[in-house]
Amino acid sequence: MSSAAVADGTRQRPTVIVGVGPVGADDVVAVARGGAEVTLGDDALSAIAQTRTHIESLAARPDPVYGVSTGFGALATRHIPEHLRTELQRSLIRSHAAGTGDVVEPEVVRAMMLLRLSTLATGRTGIRPETATAYAALLSSGLVPVVHEYGSLGCSGDLAPLAHVALTLTGEGVVATPDGRIIPTAEAFAEFGLHPVTLAEKEGLALINGTDGMLGMLLLALADLDNLFAVADISAAMSVEGLLGTDKVFADDLQRLRPQPGQAAAAANMRAVLADSQIVASHAGPEDTRVQDAYSLRCAPQVAGAGRDTAAHARMVAENELASAIDNPVVTLSGEVVSNGNFHGAPVAYVLDFLAIAIADLASISERRTDRFLDRSRNHGLPPFLADDPGVDSGLMIAQYTQAAIVSELKRLAVPASVDSIPSSAMQEDHVSMGWSAGRKLRRAVDGLARVLAIEVLTAGRGVQMRAPLRPSPASAAVIETLRSAGVDGVGPDRFLAPEIERAVGAVVSGDVRAAVESVVGRLQ
């Protein structure tokens, strides 16, 4: 990714240059969330132009070539004469733009578009250079095609979502403007200086055959989870501290007896957060008769670490998919146009589901720690529900209810989508991945995890403060101060709690909680 500067020294939006090689995960996030502009590299334009000559040669032949001079899917047996091929492309896009339901988030659509453009840039799809350039211009304009939640079976790729984008490219459909208006595409193109594209042979398929939607959601989720896994270690450590748990079980030599890399990283983070805590030191001597902490405290690195290792596997799958050129048919290096099954979303669908399972378990163990804080029989001397005046005040009683409701939802979201398949296209497409559905529920799961962890951070922060005059660790103190600065007041009489929970969620999602800890202990793993 590069960044340009204008003559007066101010900076333009960053620019991602899409070449023949894969874009990076950071590029996807920069375009999806950061509004980075996009341009095609000279190598990509050259590869696209070279491959297009093969398509035009095949289009001129009298014998049918799938995707070039035939119908599609179960209708591939019909040879389409040259004078109907423009109409063929238009009909393909119109008919496949059949989504319904809620509008998909702009960041998902922008990620999907960049990934489709990256495949176009490989030169393996047969698209024309002017069509690929127009696609990049649409992405850079800030206009976002309106894509609907339902419609993709994850095979042949994310057909309906990508078709809604392709429909926009042709000047039809509706788009969202940067200021949030939903207007007809033709009106938006006139306002933003864009021009519709008339698609030629093979281009319709090239624009809609890919795993780009599900891959985009995977990459965005992995970016979010990189932060949330660190927050999970922070919240667990603060709970161990506030519940008078021991840090001895997180020792490095114990972790090395089970060399799971995620577990080692989580334990190291927890040791860092708990370092120099007066609260931990106050019960570390022989007078403490407790032999073991509850599993939700003692096994925190094992659960969070397993989630990390799951994400590492998912990241490997995502990197392989980023390096892929997915289309059907595809143009080989020798110039042949060959049908294939690379559009099937199974590799991505599986890890999307796997992450939802890991998230549900991580949220579940977090909720159990919160519940311990609120139960006077298990919180080692704290008031029930961490209330200021128990009986008059309810404290954080219902915050745990909220956590429990989310965790219950996360367990339902952990049911795999990829084990389902419904045949389509007159049994031609008789096994599908449901990867798009896996991605949609993973996004909801990531949001739920952030909220569960935020409530644990809020609860643990209050519990730690109630151990005064003992001082918490410097890292925990930094988190408590960050929450206070965000408007989460901590100990005190009951007050309207929902806004404080939202502020805590904001501090978690923005990275402020992690940054507070890292300002004290350095970079977390």
C-alpha positions as CSV (number, residue, x, y, z in Angstrom):
1,M,0.0,0.0,0.0
2,S,1.3,3.5,-0.8
3,S,0.3,7.0,0.3
4,A,0.4,10.1,-1.9
5,A,0.9,13.7,-0.9
6,V,-0.5,16.8,-2.7
7,A,1.5,19.9,-3.4
8,D,0.5,21.9,-0.3
9,G,1.8,19.1,1.9
10,T,-1.6,17.7,3.0
11,R,-2.1,14.0,2.6
12,Q,-4.6,12.3,0.3
13,R,-6.3,9.1,1.1
14,P,-3.9,6.1,1.1
15,T,-3.8,4.1,-2.1
16,V,-3.7,0.3,-2.5
17,I,-2.0,-0.7,-5.7
18,V,-3.5,-4.0,-7.0
19,G,-1.1,-6.0,-9.0
20,V,-0.9,-9.6,-10.4
21,G,0.2,-10.8,-7.0
22,P,-2.1,-11.1,-3.9
23,V,-3.2,-8.1,-1.9
24,G,-2.4,-8.3,1.8
25,A,-4.8,-8.7,4.7
26,D,-3.8,-5.2,5.9
27,D,-4.7,-3.8,2.4
28,V,-8.2,-5.3,2.7
29,V,-8.8,-3.7,6.1
30,A,-7.4,-0.4,4.8
31,V,-9.8,-0.3,1.9
32,A,-12.8,-1.8,3.8
33,R,-12.5,0.4,6.9
34,G,-10.0,3.1,6.1
35,G,-11.4,4.3,2.8
36,A,-8.2,3.8,1.0
37,E,-8.3,4.4,-2.8
38,V,-7.5,1.6,-5.3
39,T,-5.6,1.6,-8.5
40,L,-4.4,-1.2,-10.8
41,G,-0.7,-1.8,-11.3
42,D,0.9,-1.8,-14.7
43,D,1.7,-5.5,-14.4
44,A,-2.0,-6.2,-13.8
45,L,-3.2,-4.2,-16.7
46,S,-0.7,-5.9,-19.0
47,A,-1.7,-9.4,-17.8
48,I,-5.4,-8.5,-18.2
49,A,-4.9,-7.2,-21.7
50,Q,-2.8,-10.3,-22.8
51,T,-5.4,-12.7,-21.5
52,R,-8.3,-10.8,-23.1
53,T,-6.9,-11.6,-26.6
54,H,-7.5,-15.3,-25.9
55,I,-11.1,-14.7,-25.0
56,E,-11.7,-12.6,-28.1
57,S,-10.2,-15.3,-30.2
58,L,-12.4,-18.0,-28.7
59,A,-15.5,-15.8,-29.0
60,A,-14.9,-15.6,-32.7
61,R,-14.9,-19.4,-33.1
62,P,-18.1,-21.2,-34.3
63,D,-17.9,-23.9,-31.7
64,P,-19.3,-23.1,-28.2
65,V,-17.0,-22.3,-25.3
66,Y,-18.5,-22.3,-21.8
67,G,-18.8,-18.9,-20.3
68,V,-17.8,-17.2,-23.6
69,S,-20.4,-18.2,-26.1
70,T,-22.8,-20.4,-24.0
71,G,-25.4,-20.0,-21.3
72,F,-24.5,-20.6,-17.7
73,G,-24.9,-23.4,-15.1
74,A,-27.7,-25.8,-16.1
75,L,-28.3,-23.6,-19.3
76,A,-24.7,-24.1,-20.6
77,T,-25.8,-26.4,-23.4
78,R,-27.1,-23.5,-25.5
79,H,-24.7,-21.8,-28.0
80,I,-25.3,-18.0,-27.9
81,P,-24.9,-16.2,-31.2
82,E,-22.6,-13.1,-31.3
83,H,-25.4,-10.6,-31.6
84,L,-27.0,-11.8,-28.3
85,R,-23.9,-11.9,-26.2
86,T,-24.2,-8.4,-24.8
87,E,-27.7,-9.2,-23.8
88,L,-26.5,-12.5,-22.3
89,Q,-24.1,-10.6,-20.0
90,R,-26.7,-8.1,-19.0
91,S,-29.3,-10.9,-18.3
92,L,-26.8,-12.8,-16.2
93,I,-26.1,-9.9,-13.9
94,R,-29.7,-8.8,-13.6
95,S,-31.0,-12.3,-12.8
96,H,-28.2,-13.1,-10.3
97,A,-28.6,-9.8,-8.4
98,A,-31.4,-11.6,-6.5
99,G,-30.5,-10.8,-2.9
100,T,-33.0,-9.9,-0.2
101,G,-33.0,-8.9,3.5
102,D,-31.0,-6.4,5.4
103,V,-28.3,-4.3,3.6
104,V,-24.8,-5.7,4.1
105,E,-22.4,-3.4,5.9
106,P,-20.3,-1.1,3.7
107,E,-17.0,-2.5,5.0
108,V,-18.0,-6.0,3.9
109,V,-18.9,-4.8,0.4
110,R,-15.7,-2.9,0.0
111,A,-13.6,-5.8,1.2
112,M,-15.4,-8.1,-1.2
113,M,-14.9,-5.7,-4.1
114,L,-11.2,-5.3,-3.5
115,L,-10.8,-9.1,-3.4
116,R,-12.7,-9.5,-6.6
117,L,-10.5,-6.8,-8.2
118,S,-7.5,-8.7,-7.0
119,T,-8.6,-11.8,-8.9
120,L,-9.4,-9.8,-12.0
121,A,-5.8,-8.4,-11.8
122,T,-4.3,-11.8,-12.0
123,G,-5.1,-11.9,-15.7
124,R,-6.8,-15.3,-15.3
125,T,-10.4,-14.2,-15.8
126,G,-10.4,-12.8,-19.3
127,I,-12.0,-9.5,-18.4
128,R,-11.1,-6.4,-20.4
129,P,-8.7,-3.8,-19.0
130,E,-11.3,-1.0,-19.2
131,T,-13.8,-3.1,-17.1
132,A,-11.2,-3.8,-14.4
133,T,-10.3,-0.1,-14.4
134,A,-13.9,0.9,-14.0
135,Y,-14.3,-1.5,-11.1
136,A,-11.3,0.1,-9.4
137,A,-12.8,3.5,-10.0
138,L,-16.1,2.5,-8.5
139,L,-14.3,1.3,-5.4
140,S,-12.2,4.4,-5.1
141,S,-15.3,6.7,-5.5
142,G,-16.6,5.9,-2.1
143,L,-19.9,4.7,-3.6
144,V,-21.0,1.4,-2.1
145,P,-23.3,-0.9,-4.0
146,V,-26.3,-2.0,-2.0
147,V,-25.9,-5.7,-1.3
148,H,-28.4,-7.8,0.6
149,E,-27.8,-10.3,3.4
150,Y,-29.5,-13.3,1.8
151,G,-28.7,-14.8,-1.6
152,S,-25.4,-16.5,-1.5
153,L,-24.9,-20.3,-1.0
154,G,-21.1,-20.0,-1.1
155,C,-21.0,-21.8,-4.4
156,S,-20.4,-20.9,-7.2
157,G,-18.8,-18.4,-4.9
158,D,-20.8,-15.5,-3.6
159,L,-22.9,-15.1,-6.7
160,A,-25.7,-12.9,-5.6
161,P,-23.7,-10.4,-3.5
162,L,-21.1,-10.0,-6.3
163,A,-23.9,-9.7,-8.9
164,H,-25.3,-6.7,-7.0
165,V,-21.9,-5.1,-7.3
166,A,-21.6,-5.9,-11.0
167,L,-25.1,-4.5,-11.5
168,T,-23.8,-1.2,-10.1
169,L,-20.9,-1.3,-12.5
170,T,-23.3,-1.5,-15.4
171,G,-25.2,1.6,-14.1
172,E,-28.2,-0.2,-12.6
173,G,-29.4,-0.9,-9.1
174,V,-28.9,1.4,-6.1
175,V,-25.8,2.6,-4.1
176,A,-25.0,4.2,-0.8
177,T,-23.1,7.5,-1.1
178,P,-20.3,8.4,1.3
179,D,-22.7,10.6,3.2
180,G,-25.2,7.8,3.7
181,R,-27.8,8.5,1.0
182,I,-29.3,5.5,-0.9
183,I,-29.9,6.6,-4.5
184,P,-30.2,5.0,-8.0
185,T,-26.8,4.1,-9.5
186,A,-27.4,6.2,-12.6
187,E,-27.9,9.3,-10.5
188,A,-24.9,8.6,-8.4
189,F,-22.7,8.0,-11.4
190,A,-23.7,11.4,-12.8
191,E,-22.9,13.0,-9.5
192,F,-19.5,11.3,-9.0
193,G,-18.3,11.4,-12.6
194,L,-18.4,7.6,-13.3
195,H,-19.6,5.8,-16.4
196,P,-21.5,2.5,-16.7
197,V,-19.8,-0.4,-18.4
198,T,-21.4,-2.6,-21.1
199,L,-20.1,-6.1,-20.5
200,A,-18.6,-8.2,-23.2
201,E,-18.1,-12.0,-23.5
202,K,-17.0,-13.8,-20.3
203,E,-17.1,-10.6,-18.2
204,G,-20.3,-11.4,-16.3
205,L,-18.9,-14.6,-14.9
206,A,-15.6,-13.0,-14.1
207,L,-17.4,-10.5,-11.9
208,I,-19.5,-12.9,-9.9
209,N,-17.6,-16.2,-9.5
210,G,-15.6,-16.0,-6.3
211,T,-15.3,-16.5,-2.6
212,D,-14.6,-12.8,-2.1
213,G,-17.5,-12.0,0.3
214,M,-16.8,-14.8,2.7
215,L,-13.1,-14.2,2.5
216,G,-13.6,-10.5,3.2
217,M,-15.7,-11.3,6.3
218,L,-13.0,-13.7,7.4
219,L,-10.2,-11.1,7.1
220,L,-12.2,-8.5,8.9
221,A,-13.0,-10.9,11.7
222,L,-9.3,-11.9,12.1
223,A,-8.4,-8.2,12.4
224,D,-11.0,-7.8,15.1
225,L,-10.0,-11.0,16.9
226,D,-6.3,-9.9,17.1
227,N,-7.5,-7.2,19.5
228,L,-10.2,-9.2,21.3
229,F,-7.9,-12.1,22.1
230,A,-5.5,-9.7,23.9
231,V,-8.5,-8.1,25.7
232,A,-9.6,-11.6,26.8
233,D,-6.2,-12.1,28.5
234,I,-6.5,-8.7,30.1
235,S,-10.0,-9.3,31.4
236,A,-9.1,-12.7,32.6
237,A,-6.0,-11.4,34.5
238,M,-8.0,-8.6,36.1
239,S,-10.6,-11.2,37.2
240,V,-7.9,-13.4,38.7
241,E,-6.6,-10.3,40.5
242,G,-10.0,-9.1,41.8
243,L,-11.1,-12.6,42.9
244,L,-7.8,-13.2,44.8
245,G,-6.7,-15.9,42.5
246,T,-3.1,-17.1,42.0
247,D,-0.8,-16.2,39.2
248,K,1.4,-19.2,39.8
249,V,-0.5,-21.4,37.4
250,F,0.5,-19.1,34.5
251,A,4.2,-19.6,35.1
252,D,6.3,-20.2,31.9
253,D,7.7,-23.5,33.0
254,L,4.2,-24.9,33.5
255,Q,3.1,-23.7,30.0
256,R,6.1,-25.3,28.4
257,L,4.8,-28.7,29.6
258,R,2.1,-28.3,27.1
259,P,3.7,-26.5,24.1
260,Q,0.5,-25.1,22.5
261,P,1.6,-21.7,21.1
262,G,-1.6,-19.8,21.7
263,Q,-1.7,-21.0,25.3
264,A,1.9,-19.8,25.9
265,A,1.0,-16.4,24.4
266,A,-2.1,-16.0,26.6
267,A,-0.3,-17.0,29.7
268,A,2.5,-14.6,29.0
269,N,0.0,-11.8,28.6
270,M,-1.7,-12.6,31.8
271,R,1.6,-12.7,33.7
272,A,2.4,-9.2,32.3
273,V,-1.0,-7.8,33.4
274,L,-0.7,-9.2,36.9
275,A,2.9,-8.1,37.5
276,D,3.6,-6.0,40.6
277,S,0.0,-6.3,41.9
278,Q,-0.3,-5.7,45.7
279,I,-3.6,-7.6,45.6
280,V,-1.9,-10.7,44.2
281,A,1.0,-10.4,46.6
282,S,-1.3,-10.0,49.6
283,H,-2.3,-13.7,49.5
284,A,0.7,-15.3,48.0
285,G,2.1,-16.6,51.2
286,P,1.7,-20.0,53.1
287,E,-1.2,-18.6,55.1
288,D,-3.4,-18.9,51.9
289,T,-5.0,-22.3,52.3
290,R,-6.7,-22.5,48.9
291,V,-5.2,-25.2,46.8
292,Q,-6.7,-24.4,43.4
293,D,-8.7,-21.7,41.7
294,A,-11.8,-22.5,39.7
295,Y,-11.3,-23.6,36.1
296,S,-12.6,-20.3,34.7
297,L,-9.5,-18.6,36.3
298,R,-7.0,-21.4,36.2
299,C,-7.6,-22.5,32.6
300,A,-8.0,-19.1,31.0
301,P,-4.8,-19.4,28.9
302,Q,-5.8,-22.9,27.7
303,V,-9.2,-21.6,26.4
304,A,-8.0,-18.3,25.0
305,G,-4.9,-20.0,23.6
306,A,-7.0,-22.5,21.7
307,G,-8.9,-19.6,20.2
308,R,-5.6,-18.1,19.1
309,D,-4.5,-21.3,17.5
310,T,-7.8,-21.6,15.7
311,A,-7.3,-18.1,14.3
312,A,-3.8,-18.9,13.2
313,H,-5.2,-21.8,11.2
314,A,-7.9,-19.5,9.8
315,R,-5.2,-17.0,8.8
316,M,-3.3,-19.6,6.9
317,V,-6.4,-20.5,4.9
318,A,-7.1,-16.8,4.3
319,E,-3.5,-16.2,3.0
320,N,-3.9,-19.1,0.6
321,E,-7.2,-17.8,-0.6
322,L,-5.7,-14.3,-1.1
323,A,-3.1,-15.9,-3.4
324,S,-5.8,-17.6,-5.4
325,A,-7.4,-16.7,-8.8
326,I,-10.9,-17.9,-8.5
327,D,-13.2,-17.9,-11.5
328,N,-15.1,-20.4,-13.6
329,P,-14.2,-20.9,-16.3
330,V,-10.6,-19.7,-15.7
331,V,-8.0,-18.8,-18.3
332,T,-4.9,-20.8,-17.8
333,L,-1.4,-19.6,-18.5
334,S,-1.4,-21.4,-21.8
335,G,-4.6,-19.5,-22.8
336,E,-7.1,-22.4,-22.4
337,V,-10.5,-21.6,-20.9
338,V,-11.1,-24.4,-18.5
339,S,-14.1,-25.2,-16.2
340,N,-13.1,-26.0,-12.6
341,G,-14.4,-26.1,-9.0
342,N,-12.2,-23.6,-7.3
343,F,-15.1,-21.4,-6.5
344,H,-16.4,-23.8,-3.9
345,G,-16.2,-22.1,-0.5
346,A,-15.5,-25.1,1.7
347,P,-12.0,-24.1,2.9
348,V,-13.2,-20.6,3.9
349,A,-16.5,-21.8,5.3
350,Y,-14.9,-24.3,7.6
351,V,-12.7,-21.8,9.3
352,L,-15.5,-19.2,9.6
353,D,-17.5,-21.8,11.5
354,F,-14.5,-22.9,13.5
355,L,-13.9,-19.3,14.7
356,A,-17.5,-19.0,15.8
357,I,-17.0,-22.1,18.0
358,A,-13.9,-20.6,19.6
359,I,-15.6,-17.3,20.2
360,A,-18.6,-19.0,21.9
361,D,-16.3,-20.8,24.3
362,L,-14.1,-17.8,25.0
363,A,-17.2,-15.7,25.8
364,S,-18.6,-18.5,28.0
365,I,-15.5,-18.7,30.2
366,S,-15.6,-14.9,30.5
367,E,-19.2,-14.9,31.7
368,R,-18.3,-17.5,34.3
369,R,-15.7,-15.2,35.8
370,T,-18.1,-12.3,36.0
371,D,-20.6,-14.5,37.7
372,R,-18.1,-15.4,40.4
373,F,-17.5,-11.7,41.1
374,L,-21.2,-11.3,41.9
375,D,-21.7,-14.3,44.2
376,R,-20.7,-13.4,47.8
377,S,-20.1,-17.2,48.5
378,R,-17.4,-17.3,45.8
379,N,-15.9,-13.7,45.5
380,H,-13.8,-13.9,48.7
381,G,-15.1,-11.0,50.7
382,L,-16.6,-8.6,48.2
383,P,-20.2,-7.4,48.6
384,P,-22.9,-9.3,46.7
385,F,-23.2,-8.2,43.1
386,L,-20.5,-5.6,43.8
387,A,-23.3,-3.4,45.0
388,D,-22.5,-0.2,46.9
389,D,-25.4,-0.8,49.4
390,P,-26.6,-4.4,48.8
391,G,-30.4,-4.6,49.0
392,V,-30.9,-0.9,48.1
393,D,-28.5,-1.3,45.2
394,S,-28.4,-4.2,42.8
395,G,-24.9,-3.5,41.5
396,L,-23.9,-5.5,38.4
397,M,-26.5,-8.2,38.8
398,I,-28.2,-7.5,35.5
399,A,-25.0,-6.9,33.6
400,Q,-24.3,-10.6,34.1
401,Y,-27.8,-11.3,32.7
402,T,-26.8,-9.4,29.6
403,Q,-23.6,-11.4,29.3
404,A,-25.5,-14.6,29.7
405,A,-28.0,-13.7,27.0
406,I,-25.2,-12.9,24.6
407,V,-23.3,-16.1,25.5
408,S,-26.5,-18.1,24.8
409,E,-26.8,-16.5,21.4
410,L,-23.2,-17.2,20.7
411,K,-23.7,-20.9,21.3
412,R,-26.5,-20.9,18.7
413,L,-24.2,-19.0,16.3
414,A,-21.6,-21.7,16.8
415,V,-23.7,-24.3,15.1
416,P,-21.8,-24.8,11.8
417,A,-23.3,-23.5,8.6
418,S,-20.9,-25.4,6.5
419,V,-22.4,-28.8,7.3
420,D,-25.6,-27.8,5.4
421,S,-26.1,-28.0,1.7
422,I,-29.2,-27.3,-0.5
423,P,-28.9,-28.3,-4.1
424,S,-29.5,-25.5,-6.7
425,S,-29.5,-24.8,-10.4
426,A,-31.5,-27.9,-11.4
427,M,-29.1,-30.1,-9.5
428,Q,-26.1,-28.9,-11.4
429,E,-24.9,-27.2,-8.3
430,D,-25.8,-30.1,-6.0
431,H,-23.4,-29.4,-3.1
432,V,-22.7,-25.9,-1.7
433,S,-20.6,-24.5,1.1
434,M,-22.9,-22.0,2.9
435,G,-19.7,-20.0,3.5
436,W,-21.5,-16.7,3.2
437,S,-23.9,-17.7,5.9
438,A,-21.0,-18.8,8.1
439,G,-19.4,-15.3,7.6
440,R,-22.6,-13.5,8.4
441,K,-23.0,-15.3,11.7
442,L,-19.3,-14.9,12.5
443,R,-19.7,-11.1,12.3
444,R,-22.5,-11.3,14.9
445,A,-20.4,-13.5,17.1
446,V,-17.4,-11.2,17.0
447,D,-19.7,-8.3,18.1
448,G,-21.1,-10.5,20.9
449,L,-17.6,-11.4,22.1
450,A,-16.6,-7.8,22.4
451,R,-19.7,-7.0,24.5
452,V,-19.1,-10.0,26.8
453,L,-15.5,-9.1,27.4
454,A,-16.4,-5.4,27.9
455,I,-18.7,-6.4,30.7
456,E,-16.0,-8.6,32.3
457,V,-13.5,-5.7,32.1
458,L,-16.1,-3.4,33.7
459,T,-16.9,-5.9,36.4
460,A,-13.3,-6.8,37.2
461,G,-12.4,-3.2,37.3
462,R,-15.0,-2.5,40.0
463,G,-13.9,-5.7,41.9
464,V,-10.3,-4.7,41.8
465,Q,-11.2,-1.2,43.1
466,M,-13.1,-2.8,46.0
467,R,-9.8,-4.4,47.2
468,A,-8.5,-0.9,48.3
469,P,-6.3,0.0,50.0
470,L,-4.4,-2.7,48.2
471,R,-3.1,-1.4,44.9
472,P,-3.8,-3.3,41.7
473,S,-1.1,-4.0,39.1
474,P,0.0,-1.0,37.1
475,A,-1.6,-2.6,34.0
476,S,-5.0,-3.0,35.7
477,A,-4.8,0.5,37.1
478,A,-4.2,1.8,33.5
479,V,-7.3,-0.1,32.3
480,I,-9.4,1.3,35.2
481,E,-8.3,4.8,34.3
482,T,-9.1,4.3,30.7
483,L,-12.6,3.2,31.6
484,R,-13.0,6.2,33.9
485,S,-11.9,8.5,31.1
486,A,-14.5,6.9,28.9
487,G,-17.3,7.6,31.4
488,V,-17.3,4.3,33.3
489,D,-17.4,5.4,36.9
490,G,-16.8,2.1,38.8
491,V,-17.7,1.8,42.4
492,G,-20.8,3.7,43.7
493,P,-24.6,3.7,44.0
494,D,-26.7,2.3,41.2
495,R,-27.0,4.4,38.1
496,F,-28.2,4.0,34.5
497,L,-25.9,1.1,33.5
498,A,-26.5,0.6,29.8
499,P,-24.6,3.7,28.7
500,E,-21.6,2.6,30.8
501,I,-21.6,-0.8,29.2
502,E,-21.6,0.8,25.8
503,R,-18.7,3.0,26.7
504,A,-16.8,-0.1,27.9
505,V,-17.6,-1.8,24.7
506,G,-16.3,1.2,22.8
507,A,-13.0,1.2,24.8
508,V,-12.6,-2.5,24.0
509,V,-13.4,-2.3,20.3
510,S,-11.4,0.8,19.7
511,G,-8.3,-0.8,21.1
512,D,-8.1,1.6,24.0
513,V,-8.1,-1.1,26.7
514,R,-5.3,-3.0,25.0
515,A,-3.4,0.2,24.4
516,A,-3.7,1.1,28.1
517,V,-2.1,-2.1,29.1
518,E,0.6,-1.9,26.4
519,S,1.5,1.6,27.6
520,V,2.6,-0.1,30.9
521,V,3.9,-3.6,29.9
522,G,4.9,-3.2,26.3
523,R,3.5,-5.1,23.3
524,L,1.1,-8.0,24.2
525,Q,1.4,-11.2,22.3
